[in-house]
Amino acid sequence: MKTHYRILVAYDGTAYHGWQIQSVDRSVEGDLTKAAARILNCSPDDLKVQGASRTDSGVHALGQVAHIAYDLDAPRSTWDFVRGLNALTDDDICVVYCEPAPEGFHARHSARGKIYRYKVWNHRFAHPLYGDQQWRVNGPLDLDAMRDAAERLVGEHDFEAFRAADCDAETTVRELRRVEVFQDGPQLTIEVEGTAFLKYMVRIISGTLVDIGAGRHEPAVIDEMFRTGDRGLGGITAPAQGLTLVEVFYPDYPWPGGTPRLGGPWQPS
């Protein structure tokens, strides 16, 4: 198949069984594939929607990137195509931008880094509007301890202790460029930037940082997890609903005009 389009997609993952297409359960890739097939008047089997990240069930995205590959004639314009995709998917999916894919571009293999954001609502009462977008944690959290631990995560390490039991990655060595903890009243944000990630890695990092903030672990547990590879030393795997894929980096295939943003200008072509 030839790659025809690169798209940037935002979605609320609450109603979806993750990004990756499923045989039975609903997925973001599955809904986009059905929509693209209707626009192109073909079978879903005749095209491929390939995402940069296989976000888990319940995880959200502001900057998921995908390419759409097929061997058929293209619609009249990218504007027609993106309007069709948004018309044929529910409002919890938004195709933010679309362009002809650069030659050689692959949404997953061409990616050189990602930013994930994890939201924690640190309050005794749940937020009535954002319950599907964050993890509510009751009780005080020590931000200094969390930030101490976050600094220990930065750099190239063996993240064996920070992956799911069924993760099938061949190597567990990853490089994190930045791990930061921000506070805005009861809203805590854990932002993680790295070259690549293991299954549940950001959720395990987030759960461990929260456990450290709650005093159940010391910041030095991060060093011990790196040394031993023992998942049991860390905190819980934080719930999926607090996690959002914010951005995927393509330095070899830059977006014209910079990375598109939800709510940014859209220029029909």
Beta strands, then each sheet from edge to edge (+ up, - down):
strand 1: 2-11
strand 2: 47-51
strand 3: 60-70
strand 4: 93-100
strand 5: 113-121
strand 6: 135-136
strand 7: 155-158
strand 8: 173-184
strand 9: 187-194
strand 10: 243-249
sheet 1: 2+ 3- 1+ 4-
sheet 2: 2+ 3- 10- 5+ 6+
sheet 3: 2+ 3- 10- 5+ 9- 8+ 7-
end
